[in-house]
Amino acid sequence: MTHYIEHLSFGRDYPGIVNPLDGTDVAAQQASTMFQRFVKAVPRVYMKVDGEVVGTKPFSVTRHEKIANGLLGDQGLPGVFVLYELLPMVVKLTEKHRHFALNTCEDSPPQGDQGVPEP
């Protein structure tokens, strides 16, 4: 059994988001393999500096696979299973631009004075 996951996401993408299952390409080494993907998603609100609000749910994945042929007392069916849990909390990210002032000072003597003391 083989499988390919081109893209999996929960909500819209925003800058810096990583979808850990994107591009997953797996080939089973033995027949009757059970692939399990345990996904934990955290609701996230991303507030852009222009006022646009993007709701998304980035997630983490735990991968597990086993032979499910039933001959050795193993439970389960061969296949690809994605089990997901939506965590009961919300993370809010706010994009901000910071302004700063830069003060410079010159390290040279005032005009007319060469910094040499008179005798």
Buried (B, 14 or more C-beta within 10 A) or exposed (E): BEEEBEEBBBBEBBEEBEBBBEEBEBEBEEEBBBBBBBBBBBBBBBBEEEEEEBEBBBBEBEEEBBBBBEEEEEEBEBEBEEEBEEEEEEEEBEEEEEEEEEEEEEEEEEEEEEEEEEE
